[in-house]
Amino acid sequence: MASAEQKMDELANKVETSVHLQEFPDLPQEIILDILLRLPVKSLLRFRCVSKCWLSLISSPQFIKTHLEFSKKFGPKRLALMATRFGQPEICSSYSIVCENSCIVRVVELDRFQKTADIPSLCILGSCNGLLCLLTSSYKLSFWNPSTRQTSIIDDPGYEIKDVGYVTYGFGYDEFHDDYKLVKILGSSPPIDDPDGMFENTVMVYSRNAKSWRVIPGFYYSENFPHGNGVFLNGVVYLGGSSLRWGFCSEIYAFDLATETLRTITLPDSYEDQRPFWRLGVLGGNILVASCQCSPETLHIWALKNYGMAEECWGKLVSFSLDYDISISPVFVTQNVDEVLLQYDLDKLLLYRLRDDSSALIKMFPPNNHLLVQMATYNESLVSYS
C-alpha cells in the first residue's frame, strides 16, 4: 500500500504531465485549487511558473494558510536535523517520517543542505507552521523555512543586561493578531550569599508585524527559572521551570502570545522524590506532552488535558523501560500512541513499539563521529516570516 507521501508525489507527477499536455484549462477553478492544495511545497514552487494566474494563486495569503492546514492534517511529518562537531556547523538535513496506518515505516533523508549557502545557523530554538527559529552567531536570530529555503534575520538584543545567567526562547504564532512572535527570557541567579532569593527575569517579545522587540512588564521576579527552550501549541509557548534549590523541573510556564500573559502549570507530582528530568513536546499537533525520565532506563509520557479549564489535569499516556543506559528524548509519537521515535545517544534515533515492547535503532551517522545533534519536527509549508 502506498504511503500518503507517495500518493502526493504521484499526484504532483500527474499535475506536471497535465500541464505539459495543456489539459488543465478545461477544469473548473475550484478543482484546480483542490488539487494544488494537496501537493508538496517542492511541486508548488515549480508550478508558480505555469502562468501568472497560478503564481498569483499559489502566492496568495489565503492559499498559503489553507495549504498549511492541509499539510498539518494530511501531509507527512518532517524532521529537521542539525549537527555540530566541536562547536562548528557540520550537517543540516531534512527527513520524512513515513507512516502507514499509524505505524512508522521508515525515516528517509530528503535533503542535505549546504553549510554556507542554505542554512543560517545550527542551533534550533523552536518550530512553528513550517518555520524554524534558529540562533546564529554575532547576536542574530533567523527564521528559516527548510521547504522553501527562505530566511529572515533579526537582531538578538538583551545581552547588555547585567549579570545574565541564563537565556531561553519560545517561538510561535499569534492567530488572533496574525503575528509570529518570539519570546525571550533573560535572567540572573540569586546572589551566592542569598540562595533562597528570587531570580530576576526579563521577558522580551519580538513581533513580526511590529518588527521590533519590547519588554513585557510584570515578570521581574520568580522563584524558578525557565529551563530549555519552549514548545508551541495553540497560541501558547510552554517552557519548563526549574528550581535552583531543588535542582529539577517542578512547573511549566505557559505564555499566551495573544494576551502576552504568563501562567504556571504544575507538573505531575508522582516523581518529586526521584528528582526527575522533564522534557516538553507536542503530540499530533494538538496535545502538550511532558516526558519524565526518572532514571536512564525509564520514561513516562504525560498529556495535559483541558488546558485553561477548571478540570485541567495531567493524564499518563504511556510508561516503559529501555535497555539503554543513556539519556533519551521523545521526537515524535504516532497518533494512536503506539510507537515513539526517540533521540538516543545524541546522534541516533530509536523507534520503540509499545504494542510488542520492541525497539529498532536507526543510525543516522557513522559511529564515533563526535557530533552534537539537535532535532525538531515541522510541517511542510509556504509560510514566509518576512
N, C-alpha and C positions, 0 to 999 in steps of 0.2 A: 504494500500500500504506500502510495506517495505521501510524503510529508507535506505540511502546509507550505513550507518554503519551496519545495519542488513544484507544487501547483502554481505558486505565484510566478516562479521562473517560466513555467510553461505558458502561462497567460501572457507574460511580458513578451515572449517569443512570438506568440500568435499576433499580438498587437503590432509588433515591429514588422512582421510579414504582411499584415493587412495594410499598414501604412505604405509599404513599398508598392503594393498592388493597388493602392488608392481605392480601397474598399470602404473606408470609413465615412466618406461624405454622405452615404445613404442612410447611416444610422442616426437615430434621434440623439439630440444633445445630452439628454438625461442618461441614456445608455452609455454613451462615451464617458460621461462623468463617472458613472458607477464602475466602469472598467478601470479607469485611471486611478481611482481611489484605492484599488486593491493591488496596485503594482508597487514593487520595491523602489526605493529612492533612486538607485542607480539607473533604473529604466526611465523614471520620470525626468531625470536630468538630461537624458538623451532626447526624450520626446518633446522637450521645450523647443527644439529646433524644427519641429514638424511644420509649424505655422505660427503666425502672430497670435491667432486665437488660442492655440494650445499654450503658448508661452504666457499669455495673459491669465489663462485659467489656472495653470499649474503654479504660477507665482502669486496668485491672489491669497489674501489672508484667510478667507473662508475655506478655500481648498486645502491650504496647509493645516488648518485646525481640524478639518474633517478627516484628512488623511492620517493625522496623528491619532485620532480616536480609533480609526480602523486598525492602525498599526498596534496600538495597545491591546485591542480586543482580539485581533486575528493574526497579527504578524508574529514572526519568531522573535525570541528574546536574544539580544546581542550582549556580548561580554567584551568590555574593553580591558586590555591587559597592558600595563606599563611597567617596565623593569629598569632598574639601575644596577650598575656594578661599581662598587667602591665610590658611590656618590655621583657617578657620571651616567647620563642617559645612555641606554643600551638598546632596548627593544620596545616598540609600541605596535600592538596588533589588535585586530578586532576578530571576534569569534562568533559563531552562531550556535546557540544551544538548541539543537534539533529535538523536538518532542513529538511523539506519536501516542495517542490515547493516554495522555498524562504520564508518559514514560520518557525519560531522557534517553534518546537513541545514541546520540554522539555529540561531540563538541568539535566543530570544524573551523579551522582558521580561514577567514575571508580575505583580510588584507594585512600586510605588514608595511607600516608607514615609514617613510624616510625620516631619520632622526632630525635632520636640519630643516627640511623643506615642509613637511606635512604636520609635524607636531610641535606645539609651542612649549611644552614642558613635560615633566614626568612625575608630577605629584597630584593625585586626584583628590579634590575636595568635596565633590558632590555630583549628582546626576539628576537631570530633570528634563522630561519631554525631548529626549534625544540629544540634549546638550550636556557636556561635561564641563565642570568648573575646575580649572587647573591652576596650581601655584607655579609661578616662574621665578627666576632669579631677579635681582635688582628691584624688589618690591613691586612686582607686576602680577596681575591676575589675568587669566584668559578664559574665554568661553568658546568651546570648540565643539563643532558638530562633526563627528567622525564619518557620518554618512555623506555629507556634502563637502566636508573638509574646510568649511568656513570657520574663521577665527576672529574674535574681537578681544582686544586687550585693554585693560584699565589699570590705573594706579592702585596700589595697595597701601593705604596710609595707616597711621596709628602707632607706628613703632617709635615715634618720638615721645610717647607716654613713658613716664619714669618707671623704671624697675618692672618692665613687662616680664612676667614669669611664664605665661602660657598664652597661646593664641589658638582659637578654634573657629571653624567656619560652618555655615549651613546654607545651601543653595536651593531655591525653589521658585514656584510660580504662584503669584497672587492673582487668582482668577477674577476676583471682584474688581480690581483695578487694571486687569490685563497687563500685568507688570511682572517681570522677573526680578527677584531680589536676592541679594547675598547678605547674610547675617555674619558679622564678625564679632567675636567676643575676646577682648584682651583683659588680662588681669595680672595681679601680683599677689603673692602669698602673704600671709600674716607675718609680722616680724618674728625673728627667731626667739626673742625673749617673751613672745606672747603667742604660744602655739594654739591657744583657744580663741584667737582673734578671728576677724572676718576677712574674707577675700574681697579685694577691690576689683569689681568687674566693670568694664566699659563696653557697652553694646553699641555697635555701629551697623548701619544698614545702607547698602548701595542699591539704588533704584535704577533700572534700565531706562524707564521713562524720563526720570529727572536727570539722569546721567550725573549723579553726584552722591556723595556719602553724607550721612548725618548721624549724630549721636542720639540714641534713644534714651531719654531720661528715666529715672526710677529704678534702675537695676544696679545701683552702685555697689552695694554690699551684699555678701552672701556667705553662708556657712560652707557651701560646697563650691567647687569649680568645675566647669564643663570639661569632659574627658572625651577626646576623639572628635572627629568631625561629624556633623549631623546627617540625618537621612530625612528625605522629604516625602510627605504623603498628605494629599487632600488639603493643600493650603497651609500646612503646618510643618515647621522644621523641628525635628526631635534631636536632642543632644543628651548624652549621658552625663550625670552629675556625680563627681567623686568627692569623697571626704578625705582631707589630708590627715585628720585624726584617726579615721577608721581604716583608711587605705584601700577601700573598694567602692565600687559604684553603688549608690543607695537610692537614687532617684533619677528621673528624666526631666529635662527642661523641654517644654513644648512652646515654641514661639510661633504665634499666629501671624502670618505675613500680611493679612488684610488689615487687622486691627493693630498690629505691631505691639501685642501684649504677650506677656510671659506667664506661664503657669507651670507648676511642678506636678509630676505623676509619680507615685510611689511604686517601686518595683516589687514583685513577689518577695515576701519575707521568709521564704522557706529555707534559705541558704545563708542567712546572716552569720551564723557561727562558723561557716566554711570559707568566708572571705571569697565570694565568687567573682569571676571576671565576666562582665556583661558586654555584649555587642548588640547594636541595634540594626534592624534590617526591615525590608518590606516584602511581603508575600503577595504574589499575584497582582501587584499594583494597587491593592486596596486594604491590606491589613498590616498594621505595625507589629513586628515580632521582635522579641528580645531573647537572645540565646545566652544561656548561662553555663559557663564551664567551671565546675567546682574542682575538677582535677583534670589532668591531661587526657584521661581516657573517657570522661563522662560529659555529655552535652544534653542540655534541656532547652527546648524551644517553646516560648510562651507567646500568646497573641493577645493584644489589647482589644477588648470588646466594648462597644457602646461608648466611644470616645466623647468626652464632654457632657455625658448624661449622668443622672443621679446613680444609675446602676452600672457605671463604668467599672470594669474589673478585668483581671488577667485570667486567661484560661490556658492550661498546658496543652500544646499541640502534640508534642512527642518528646520522648526521653529515650536515649540509647547510649550504649557504651561502644568504644572502639579499641582495637588492639594497637593503637598508635600513641606512644608516649610523647606527644608533642602538641603544641598549640594548634587549634583548628578554628576556622571561622566560616559560617554559612555564607554562600554566594547566591544560591538560587534554590527555591523549593517548588516542586510541582504543585499544581492547583489542588490536587487531592491529598497533598501532604504525604505522598507515598515514597517519594525519592528526594534526597537532599544532595545538592552539589556543594562541596566544602573546599575552601582553600586550605591546603595542607603543606606544612613544611616550607612555607613561603613561595615556592615556585611550582607547586603541583596542585592538581585538582583530584578530589576524591569523591566518587559517586557512591552514596550509601543508599541501599534499597531497604526500606523498613519492612516491606511485606515478607521478605525471607531472611532478614538480618544479614545481608551480604554487602560487599563493597568491592569497588574496582578502582584502581589507581590510574589516573590519566596523566601521563608525563608530558609536560609542556616543553621542557628544555633538556639538553644533555645533563648528566649528573655532574656534581662538583663545579657548578658554574658560578657560584658566589653571587647570584642575582637576588636582589630585593624586589619583590613583585607586588604591585597593587592591582586590584581588580574592581570593576564596577559594572553592573548590568545597566542596559539602556534599551530604548525602543528606537527603531529607525524613524527619522522624521526629516522634514524640510525646514524645520524651525531655524531661524537665524536670530542671534542675540542683538544684532545691530538694528 
